[in-house]
Amino acid sequence: MAKQRDWRKSALTAAKKTKAAAVAARRHADKLMREARQRAESAARRRRLKKALQATARVLVAAGKAAAVAAATAAAVAGVREARKPKSRIRRRR
């Protein structure tokens, strides 16, 4: 009978240790999952930020080109107006 009780006691001890190890493994797995999720989120955040900056750069390049075209057009219009201005005559007093 004593051997049977020892067997039950050692089986119970082994079960408790196994349960404790499983709980620790679960905690560790949860910690790793949180870290992996955080890294994935930061990678996604970096990817979204990079995409937004590229879009902003494209807009700024287009705006710069439009400003250059507007300046060239304004200069051309000013040149045409200057050419069409009637030249004033200087009147002499008598």
Order of alpha helices (4+ residues) and beta strands (2+ residues): alpha
